[in-house]
Amino acid sequence: MKSRESHVRLKQFQVNEKTRQLGQIQLMMAEMEKMAAELEYQITAEEKKAGNTDPSHFAYPTFAKAARQRSDNLQTSIRELKVQLDAAELALEEAQAEFDKAAALEVRDAGHRSSRAV
């Protein structure tokens, strides 16, 4: 049946799309984590240079304060992406299950068609 074959292709496309989305989220998280680590290194270097590690102190370096804010924002974004990652993993599992079901039906139908032809 052509409609069953197209249904299987649709499900395969959905699995591929969910896999691609999952990879994009993972890549974004990795890039943000790298940027946050780099900022932490820069903050530590700036604090050491200034001899002040207290962000609430009036003489705390402005660059370190701004970098700390950026780092905090990145950490918030990473946490939000983690939620999206969990949702994407669940969606991929569901799409894979639907594809497996559709493929099994296609194999079953192909078996019925070949047994009728004999």
C-alpha positions in Angstrom: 0.0 0.0 0.0 1.4 3.3 -1.0 -0.3 5.2 1.9 1.4 2.9 4.4 4.7 3.4 2.8 4.3 7.2 2.8 3.2 6.9 6.5 6.5 5.1 7.3 8.5 7.7 5.4 6.7 10.4 7.3 7.5 8.7 10.6 11.2 8.3 9.6 11.4 12.0 8.7 10.0 12.9 12.1 12.6 10.7 13.8 15.3 12.3 11.8 14.0 15.8 12.6 13.8 15.1 16.3 17.4 13.7 16.2 18.6 16.8 14.5 16.9 19.1 17.0 18.4 17.0 19.9 21.8 17.5 18.4 21.4 21.2 18.0 20.3 21.6 21.6 23.3 19.5 22.8 25.7 21.6 20.6 24.2 24.9 22.0 24.6 23.7 25.6 28.2 22.6 24.9 29.1 26.0 23.4 27.4 27.9 26.3 29.2 25.8 28.9 32.5 26.5 27.1 31.8 30.2 27.1 30.8 30.2 30.8 34.0 28.4 31.7 36.0 30.9 29.7 34.3 33.8 31.5 35.0 32.2 34.9 38.7 32.0 34.0 38.6 35.7 33.0 36.8 36.7 36.2 39.3 34.9 38.3 42.2 36.5 36.4 40.6 40.0 36.8 40.0 39.4 40.5 43.5 38.3 41.0 44.9 41.3 39.1 42.7 43.7 41.2 43.2 41.9 44.4 39.5 42.0 45.1 37.2 39.0 45.1 34.1 40.6 46.7 31.5 41.6 44.0 29.7 43.8 46.5 32.8 45.8 47.2 32.9 49.3 45.6 36.3 48.7 44.1 35.4 45.4 42.5 36.5 45.4 38.9 33.7 46.5 36.5 34.9 43.9 33.9 34.6 41.1 36.4 31.2 42.3 37.5 29.9 42.4 33.9 31.6 39.0 33.1 30.0 37.5 36.2 26.6 38.7 35.0 27.1 37.2 31.6 28.2 33.9 33.1 25.1 33.9 35.3 22.9 34.5 32.3 24.7 31.7 30.4 24.1 29.3 33.3 20.4 30.2 33.3 20.2 29.6 29.6 22.0 26.2 30.0 19.4 25.2 32.6 16.6 26.2 30.3 18.2 24.2 27.5 18.4 21.2 29.8 14.7 21.3 30.1 14.3 21.5 26.3 16.8 18.7 26.0 14.8 16.4 28.2 11.6 17.3 26.3 13.4 16.6 23.0 14.7 13.3 24.2 11.1 12.3 25.2 9.8 13.5 21.8 12.5 11.5 20.0 11.6 8.3 22.0 7.9 8.8 21.1 8.7 9.4 17.4 10.9 6.4 17.3 8.2 4.2 18.8 5.7 5.5 16.3 8.2 4.8 13.5 8.8 1.3 14.8 5.1 0.6 14.9 4.5 2.0 11.4 7.5 0.0 10.0 6.2 -3.2 11.7 2.7 -2.7 10.1 4.4 -2.2 6.7 6.4 -5.4 7.1 3.2 -7.2 8.1 1.2 -5.8 5.2 4.0 -6.7 2.8 3.9 -10.3 4.1 0.2 -10.5 3.6 0.5 -9.1 0.0 3.2 -11.6 -0.9 1.3 -14.6 0.6 -1.8 -13.5 -1.5 0.3 -13.3 -4.7 1.4 -16.9 -4.4 
